Amino acid sequence: MPTVRNPWMRAERALSNLSLSTPAPSAELTFDALRLLLWLCSERAPAPGAVRAGPQGTVVMRWDQDGSWFELEATTVGRATWRAQLPGGGMRSGSLNRPAVDLLRSIIPIL
């Protein structure tokens, strides 16, 4: 299989392969996570570096850079939460909204 160079396509491919995980996210949650990916892309956020299944059948997207990280978890259809390790060591968390994406862009800029 050829290597996918586009980071958004890599994230989509990883999301599509989550059906092979245990526990696998439901088809509805996987589709909702795909909507999140498309929304993040439209908001000019960086593509996640990793997409994996969470321990309770959730979808987890993660960004890492220089000791800081941002993690987004699609928990149920229509609901996502996030956690972030800020530069300097502070932590923040909340529900996903446009200010959270602004924070993501400030922690993990598009390279």
C-alpha positions in Angstrom: 0.0 0.0 0.0 1.5 3.4 -1.0 2.4 5.9 1.7 -0.1 8.7 2.2 1.6 12.0 2.4 -1.3 14.3 3.1 -1.7 14.4 6.9 -5.5 14.8 6.7 -5.7 11.7 4.5 -3.5 9.8 7.0 -5.8 10.8 9.8 -8.9 9.7 7.8 -7.3 6.4 7.0 -6.4 5.8 10.6 -10.0 6.6 11.6 -11.4 4.3 8.9 -9.2 1.5 10.3 -10.6 1.8 13.9 -13.3 -0.7 13.0 -10.5 -3.3 13.5 -9.8 -2.1 17.1 -11.1 -3.7 20.3 -13.3 -2.1 21.5 -14.1 -0.6 18.1 -16.1 2.7 18.1 -19.6 2.4 16.7 -20.1 3.2 13.0 -22.1 6.3 14.1 -19.3 7.6 16.3 -16.7 6.9 13.6 -18.8 8.9 11.1 -19.2 11.7 13.7 -15.4 11.7 14.3 -15.0 12.0 10.5 -17.2 15.1 10.7 -14.9 16.4 13.4 -11.9 15.9 11.2 -13.5 17.8 8.4 -14.5 20.6 10.7 -11.0 20.9 12.1 -9.6 21.0 8.6 -12.1 23.8 7.7 -11.0 25.7 10.8 -7.4 25.5 9.6 -6.3 23.4 12.5 -3.3 21.1 12.1 -4.0 17.5 11.3 -3.8 15.1 14.2 -0.6 13.2 14.5 -2.4 10.1 15.8 -6.0 8.7 15.7 -6.8 5.7 17.9 -9.7 3.9 19.6 -10.2 4.9 23.2 -10.7 2.4 26.0 -14.5 2.7 26.0 -15.0 2.6 22.2 -14.4 6.3 21.8 -12.3 8.0 19.2 -9.1 9.8 20.3 -7.2 12.3 18.2 -3.8 13.6 19.5 -1.4 16.3 18.5 2.1 16.5 20.1 4.8 19.2 19.7 7.8 20.2 21.8 6.5 18.7 25.1 3.0 20.2 24.6 0.0 18.1 23.5 -3.7 18.4 22.7 -6.0 15.4 22.8 -9.6 15.4 21.5 -11.9 12.5 22.4 -15.2 11.9 20.5 -17.2 10.2 23.3 -20.7 10.0 21.9 -22.3 11.3 18.7 -22.4 15.0 18.9 -20.1 15.2 22.0 -16.3 15.7 22.2 -14.0 16.7 25.0 -10.4 17.9 24.9 -7.4 18.0 27.2 -4.2 19.9 26.7 -0.7 20.2 28.2 0.2 23.8 27.5 3.7 25.2 27.0 5.1 25.8 30.4 3.3 22.8 31.9 -0.3 24.1 32.6 -3.3 21.8 31.8 -6.6 22.8 30.4 -9.7 20.8 29.3 -13.3 21.3 28.2 -15.9 20.7 25.5 -15.0 21.1 21.9 -15.8 24.5 20.5 -14.2 27.2 18.3 -12.1 28.7 21.2 -10.7 25.2 21.8 -9.6 25.0 18.2 -8.0 28.4 18.6 -6.1 27.0 21.5 -5.1 23.9 19.5 -3.7 26.2 16.7 -1.7 28.2 19.3 -0.2 25.1 20.9 0.4 23.1 17.7 0.8 25.5 14.8 0.5 24.3 11.2 4.1 23.7 10.0 
